[in-house]
Amino acid sequence: MGSKHVQTSVTLGGNSTDADRKSGYIISWSNLGYQVVKGTKERKQILTKLNGIVYPGSLVAVLGASGAGKTTFLDVLAGRKSDSEVMGTVALNGHADVPMKHVSRYCTQEEALFGNLTVYNTLMYAADFNLPQSTSRKEKVKIVKNLLEEFGLMDVRNTIIGTPLLKGCSGGQVRRVSVASQVVGLKEGILFLDEPTSGLDSTAAAAVVTSVCNLAKKLDISVIATIHQPNTETFDLFSHVLILGLGRTIYFGRRQDAIPYFESIGQPIPIRTNPADVYLQMTNIDFDKDRKEGTQRVNALADAFSISTNHKQLMSEIVQNQRNAKPFVTATVGYTNGFLYQILILMSRAFLNAFKNPLSYWIRVAMYIALGILMGTTWFRMDTAQTTVADRLAGLFFAVAFLSFMAVAGIPAFLEERLVFMRERANGLYRVESYVLSNLLVSIPFIFIITISFSGVAYFAMGLQENSEKFCTFASILFLSLMIAEAQTVFISVAVPIFVAALAITAFTNGLWMVIQGFFVQKKNIPDFWRYSFHQIDFQKYAYELLITNELTGLTFSCNNTEAYSSGGNECACVIPPSNLNNSCEFSGEDVLKFYDYDEISYVKWCIIMLSIFLVFKFATILVLKIQSRLSKN
């Protein structure tokens, strides 16, 4: 590598007026570093002494080989890494004490959109979240329509994003929707994009970057995007480029000044080649036979830039920006909208998504109707012979246990919602409490539909007591039980956001509640460990005990059948000791409850316990989401 350092001094902002802009945010970073702890003591340096400054309207491409630290750099700038592991300073308009999330948006590489919503729905809800409540509906519609035109999405505005079941937008269109949803209301802000062209063909990639470029100029926003192997057309759309190698700066400045710079240090870019490909080759050591030699080569490139005229000019601009620190007058501290308005928006979107998504609730409605028909035709019109006592207990047990178990069908929808939540929460759109409460309120009518669908079919076909009060009590207990099962499934899905793992844990947990609830083994025979621990917090136990109390109270069972007579006389042999000794050929439902130790059931107390279990799951969900939101910064 040559040792010449003859470069033309350039202004990194783009022209002499960029640094003097009166609008927009100037983001700069000085001696920026980031390290992670490996094991107990060893620390690995990911980023080392990075310096840079970006002016409003700039479009910066962050290039580098895999492992160069591109995404980490983006996360550090966006304030998504723990401050304890970050070194150096990130400043906005010369100030280092303003939370980045209040003036920026971050579009992750993984798409986090509701597949059943249309493009227009997605952007309108983004407008609701990002614009103040005082913004009129007419103004929001205008903003969304402008975005649809800017990103070339007008023709697919009424097309759904797409799901595994329903085909929707193409990959490039989905990526444009994802980016567009992040820039709503981001006038004069900063947009971070992590691999916005990943997985797209050259035409789609160019379309995404072109849309972003036009928007950056129009709204005076700064765009910093990691990008992997852009073609020449896409790369030429960027105004600036940051090349990283082993976590160090290989070059930062105008894109068109990069070629003269590398020629000046003895690294000429061959003609008729894509410069971006050459830059990646320079910083890639994965395929070097001698990795030590490759590391030395990359470090030499970083050292060359650190003593270059370009770097000196860069540092001069950073210092000047700090001296001329502009006051913050448009940074919004806190949430754009209030707590109640957040809930209203979230409820509207969650309801629309649940209504259009068959995996959320409708597949369960179909299953529960089918199950109701199955149970109704199996336990068909039970009479009051004593042989039906065990049948009634089994039917009510199965109604609670199996219906609760089938809440696992909602796991895919819950996992999709969590992905969207984590992205929007990281951008500071709403509170965790708003999200959990809105989902709870939206789930109530759907769980009610599920409950009535099953109860209306199964209850009367099974021959349970044909009494309106009894039916309403049956449906109410089942509804509460299903709400708890739903809360449990949501909690597990949030705590373990991996489909197979969440499914396995939920299935095991429901199996645990079934085994120890007191049906398979009578309460008095359950071992003490289980009886005084998990049995006491088993919501299925309380629902089952309330259901059998509701059904058996008021019934009278007959022992008068040929098999029930004793061999020696006219005495009836009842399977349950009757309390009415005057008529030994029948016993009451209360006698059954007493025989199985269910004679001291309190409707009020049991319902309070079930509500308490429900609230524990909900508060645990809030806690886990808060912890995950905080840990996502690390």
N, C-alpha and C positions, 0 to 999 in steps of 0.2 A: 504494500500500500504506500502511495506517495506521501510526502510530508508537506506539500505546499498548502498554504492557507490563504489563497487570494480569492476572497469573495466580495461581491458587491454588497454594501450595507443596504439592508431593506427594512421597510416598516412592516411588521408582521400583521398589523391590522388590515392591510389591504391598500390604503392610501392615506394621505396626510390628514384627511378629515375624519377617519374612523375613530381615532383616539379621542376626538373632540365631540363625539355624538352626545346629544343631550337626552336621548331616550335609549332604552334597552339596558342590559346588564353586561358589564365587562367582567368576565371570570378569569382569574389568574391563580396559578399555583406555584409555590416556591419551595425548593428543597423537599418536595413531596416524597414520602417513603411509606412503605407498608410492610409489616412482617407478621408472620404467623408462628405460633408455638408448636413445635413438634415434640411430642413426648413431655417430659417434665421440665427440661431446661433448654433444649436445643431450639433455636429460633432460625427461621428461614426468611431471608429477605426476598420479598416479591417485587417491590418497587424501590428504586434507589435514586434519590436526589433529582426528581423531575422538576422542570421549570417550564412555564408556558403562560400565554395570555391569549384570550379569544375575545374578539369584539362582536357586537351585535351584527347580525346579518351574515356571519361567517358559517361555513359548513366544513367541519374538520373531520377528516378520515383518520382513524386510529388503526394503523397497520402493524403487523408483527406476526411472527410464527406462533404456532400453538405453544402456550406456556410462557409467552413473552410478558404477560400481565395486562393484556388489553381490557378484559372485563373487570379485573380488579381495579385498574385505573379508573374506569368509568364508575364503579361502585364507590370508590373513595371520593371522587369529585362530587358524586350525588349524595354523599353523606350516609351511605348505606353500609359503612364499615365501622366497627367499634373504634371510638376515639383513642382508646388505650393502645391500639396497635398502629395508629396512624401518626406519622411524623411530618413536620413541615406545616405549611399553611395553604389553605384554599380560601380565596377572597372574592367577594362580589363588590364591584365598584370600589375596591380598595379596603373593604371591611371584611374582617374574618370572623365576625360574631353573629352572622345571620344564617339560620337554618336553611340549607339549600332547598329543602322540599317545598318551601313557601314560594319559590320563584321558578321551580323547574318541574319537569315531568320525566319519567323514566319508562321507556318501552323495552321490555325484556325480550329475549330471543324466543322464549316459549310463548305461543299465543295463549292468551287468557281471555276468551270471549265466550258469551253464551251462544252456543251453536244454533239454538232454535229462534233467536231473535233476528230480525232483518237488519240489513246495513243501516237503514234509516232509524230503526229502534235503537240500535247500539249507539249511534252518534247523538241522538236526541237525549238519551239518558246520560251520556257523557256531558252534554251541555247542561242538563239539570244539576249534575254533581259539581261541575266546575264553574258555573256562572252563578252570581248572587241570586237569591230568591226574588229580588226586586226586578230582575231582567224579565221583560215581557215575553209571553209565548211567541209572539210575532217576531221578536228580535232573535230568539233562539232558533226558530225555524229558518230565518234568513241566514244565520251563521252556519247552520248545518247544511243548507243548500249550497252555500259557497264552498264548504269543505268537500261536498260531494262532487262539485264541478272541479275543484282544485286537484283532487286526487283521482279524477276519472272514474268515479263510482256512480254517476247519475243513472246509468243504464241498469245497474244491479241494486238500486236503492231498496227495492222491495223483495230482494232475494235473501233468504236466510244465510247465516254464516256457514252453516253445514255441520252435520253430526255423522257419526258412524252409520246411523240409520237413514238419514236424509241428506242427499247431495245438495250443496249450496254453492258458495263462491269458490273461485279458484284460489290456489295458494297465494298468488301475487295480489289478488283482490283482498284476501283476508289480511295480508300483511299491511296493505294500504289502510284498511279499516282500523287495524290496531294502532298504526301511527296516527291516523286522523283523530282517533278517540282521545289521544294524549295531548293534542295541541288545541283542543277546544278551550278557549279562554286564556290561552298562554301568550297573550300579546306582550312583547318585550321580555320574554322569559328565556329559559334555557331548556333545550330538549336533548335528552340522552337516549341514544338508540344502540342497543346491543345486537349486532349482527342483523340489521334490517333486511339484508338481501340473502340471508342464508337459506339454501334450499330452493331458490328461485332461478329460473332461466335468465339469460342475459337481458331479454326484452323486459320481463317483469321487474328485474332488479333495477334497470335504468328508469323504468316508470316510477318506482318507489322513490328513488333518489331525486329524480326530477321534481316530483311533487313536493318533497321536503325542501329542496333547494328554492323553489318558487315561494314556498311558504316562509322560509327563513328571511328572504328579502322583503316580502310583503309585510310581515308582522314584526320585523326587526328583532328576530330571536336568534340565539346562537344554537347551533346544532353540533353535537359531538357524537360521532358514531363509530363504533368498532365495525370493521368490515373485513371480510375474508375473501381474498382473491377476486377483486372487482375487475371486470374487463375494462378496456381502454375507455370506452364511451361512458361507463359509469364513473370511473375514477376521475375523468376530466370534469365532472360536475362539481367536485369538491374544490373549495377555495384554498384550503390548507390541509396539510398532512402532518401527522405525528407518527413517526416510526419508532417502535419499541423493540428492543432486543435484550433479553435476559433482565427485563425490568428497568432498563436504562434508556435514555433518549438517544436514538441514533440520528434523528433529524426532526426538527420542528420548524415549520414556516410555511410560506406560500407553496402550493403544489408545483407551480411552474418554475419556482426557484430551486427545487430539489435537484433536478438534473444538473444545472451548473454547479451546485454545491458539491455533489458527488464527483463530478469531473475534476473539481479543484483539489480534491483530496486523493486523486488517483484511482477513483472507482467510476469510470465512465459507464454510462448506460448504453448498451448496444442499440443501434438504430433498428427500426422495424420490430421493436419488442414492446411489450406492455411494461412500463416502468414499475407498476405495482408488483408484478411478478418478480422483477429483479430485486426490489426492496425486500420482498419476503425471502428470497434466496440468500440475500446478504445476512439476514438475521436468524436463519434456520440452521441449527447444529444437530438436529435429530439424525441426519443421514451422513454426518461426518464420521469417517472411520476413526479419527482421533478427536474425541470430544474435547480434550484439553486444548488442542490447537484451535478447534472451532470456537470455544469460549474465549480464547485470547483474541481471535479475529473480531468477534462481536464487541468485546470490551475495547479494542483499539478503535473501532468505529465510534463508540460512545465517547471515548477520550478525545477523539478528533473534534467531535462536535462541541464538547465542553470548553475547548480553547479557541473555537472559531469566532470569526467576526459576527456570524449569525447569532451565536449564543450571547455575545456581549451586547448586541443590539436588543436581543430578547430581554436580558436582565435589566437593561436601561429602561425599557418600556414598562416592565413590572414595577420598578422603583418609582418611575414617574406616575404610574397609575395609583400607587399607594399615597404618594404626596398629594395628588389631586383627587383624593377620595371623595366620591359623590355620595350625598345623603340618600338613604332609602326612603322613598316616598310612596312606592306602590307595592312593596312587599306585604303580603297578607299573612299576619301571624295568627295561627289557629286555623279553624275550619271555615270554608267559604260560606257554609250555611249552618243554621242552628240544628239542634238535636231533633226536634220534631219534624222539621222539613226533611232532614236526612232519612228519617224513618218512613215518611210518606213516599219519597223517591224510591227507596229500597223496596218498600212493599209493592209499589206499582210494578217495578221491574221483576221482582221475585214472583208475583202473581202471574204476570204475563208469561214468564219463562216456565213456571210450573204448569200453567194451563196448556202450553204448546209442547211441553216435553213429556212424552209418554212414559219415560223412565222415572219421572218424579213421583207421580201418584196414580196415573190412569192404569198402568199395568197392574198395580196393586188392587185397584177397584175391580178390574176384570177377574183377578185371582180370587178375591174375597167373595165375589158373587158366585164364582164357580165352586168355591169352598162351601159357601152357604147352601148351594144346591146339593153338593155331596153330603154334607152333614144332615141336611133336611131329609134326604132320601135314605140315609143310613139309620139315623135315629128317628125314623118316621112315626109321628103321632104316638108317642109313648103314652101308655095308660098309667094307672096308679097301682098296678100290681107290684108287690114287693120286689119282684125280679127286676124292675126298672130303676131301682134306687142306684145301683152301681152304674147303670147306663147313663143316668142323669149326671152323676158325678163325673164320669168319664167325658161326656159331651161338653160340660162346662169347663173342665180342665183343658180339653183340646181347643176350645174356642179362645181361651186366654193365651195358652202357650203357643199355638201355631200362628195365630194372628200377630202376636208380638214378634215371633221369630221372623215373619215375612217382612218386617221393616227393613231387613237387609237389602231388599230390592231397591231401596232409595240410595244406596251407597254411591253408585256412579254419579248421580245428580249432585249429591253432597260434595263429592270430590271436585266436580267441575265448579261448583259455587265457591269452594275454598280457594281454588286457583285465582279466580277473579277477585275474591276478597283480598288475598295477599298482595296482588298487584295494586289494587286501588287503595288499600290501607297504606302501602309503602309511599304512595303519592299523596297521602294525607287528605283523602276525600271525605272520610267519615269515621265515626267512632266505632269501636268494637261492639259496644252496647247497642248502638243503632242497628248494626248488622244482625246481631243475635235476636233482638226484640222483633225486628221486622220479619225475619224468617219464621219466628214463632207465631206471629199474628197471621201470616199468610198460610201457615200449615193447618191452622185450626179448621177452616171450612173444608179443606181437602180430607183431613182425618175424619171430620164429621160425615162427609159423603161416604167414605170407606166404611165407617161404623154402621150407618143406616143401611147401606147396600147389603152388608152381611146380615145384620140383625133382621131386616125386613124379610129376608128369604128364609134364614135358618130358624129363627125363633118360633114362628107359628108352625112350620113344617115339622119341627121336632116334637111338637106337642107340649111345649112349656106353657106355664099358666097364662091363659088368655085373659089378661087383665091389663088395661092401659098403664096403670101405675107400675105394675111389675115390668112391663116391656120398657117403659121409659127408664126405670132404674137399671135394668139389664143393659140398655144401650149407653147410659151415662157411665156406668162402671167400665164397660168395654172401651168407651171413648177415652176415659182417663188413662186406662192401661195402655192404649195405643199411643197416646201422647207421650207417655213415659218411654215406651219402646222407641219412638221416634227420637226423643231427646237423647236416649242412650246411644242410638246408632249415629246421630250427628256428632256426639262427643267423641266416640271412637274414631269416626272418619276424620275428625279434625286432629285428634291426638296422634293417629297413625295414618297419614295420608297416602297410603299405598293400598291399592284395591284388594289384592289377594290377602294382605295382612289384616286389613280392616274387616274383610269378610270372615276370615278365620276367627278373629278375636270376638266379633259380634256373635258368630254362631256358637262359639264356646261359652260365651257369657250367657246367652239365652238357654243353652243346654244346662248350665249350672243352675239357673233359676228354676227350670223345669224339675230337675232332680230333687231339689231340696225344698220345694214349695209345700209338700205335705200330701201329695196325691199318691205317688208311688210307695212312699213310706209314711205311715201315720205320724203325726207331729210328735206324739209321745215316744215313738221309737227312733226318731232321728238322733244320731249321736250328738252329745253335748256340744262338741266343737262347732258343728254345722248349725245346730239348733239355736245356739246363743250368739252366733256371728252372722253369717250370710243369710240364714233363714229370716232374721229380723229385718233385713234390708231388701228382701226379695219382693219387688212390686207385684210379681205374678201371684205370690202367696196371698197378698191382701185382696187383689182383684178376684181370685178364685174363691176365697172365703166369703167375700161379699156376694158373689154370684150365686153360690150354693145357698147362702142364707136367704137371699131374695127369692130363689126358686122354691126351696123346701118349706119355708114358713107358710103355713096355711094349708098344706097338702095332707091328705090322709091316705095311707097305703094299706091295701088289703092283703091279708095272709090267706084268704079263703081260696085255696086251690088244692087239688088232689095230692100234689107232692108235698104240700106243707103239713098235712095231717100227720100226727104221730101214729105209730103202728098199733097202739093199744087202745085208742079211744077217740073221743070227739074233740080233744084239745087241738087248737091250731098251733103250728110251729112257725113262729115269726123269726125272721133273721135279725130283727132289731127288737130289743126288749121294749114292750109298750108301756107307757106311763099310765094309761087308762086300764086298770086291772078289771074293770067291769066288762070290758069287751076285749078279750085277748086275741081276737082275730083281726085286729088292725092296729096300726101304730101311726103316729103323726110325723110330719117332716121335722118338727122340733125334737122328736125322739132320735131321729137320725143325726141331727146336729149335735145333740148331747152325747150320743154314742161315739162320734168321731172327734169329740172335744172342740166343737165349733159353736157351743151354746153361749159363749160370752163375746160374740162379735159386736162391735160398735160401728155403725155406719159412719158417724161423724169422726171418730178417732181414726178409723182405717183410712178414710178419705184424706184426712189431714196428713197422715203418714205418707200416703201416695203423692200428695201435692209436695210434700217436703222432699221426697226422692226426686221428683220432677225438677224442683228448683235447684237441687244439688247438681244435677246433670247440667242445667243451664248455666249456673254460675261457674261450674268447672269448665264448660266450653268457653266462656268469656275469659277465664284465667288462662287457659291454654293458648287461645288466640292472641292474647296480650303478650304472653311469653314468646310465642313464635314470631310475632311482629318485631319484638325487641331483638330476638336472636338472629333475625334475618339481616340485621345490620352487621353481624360478625362474619 
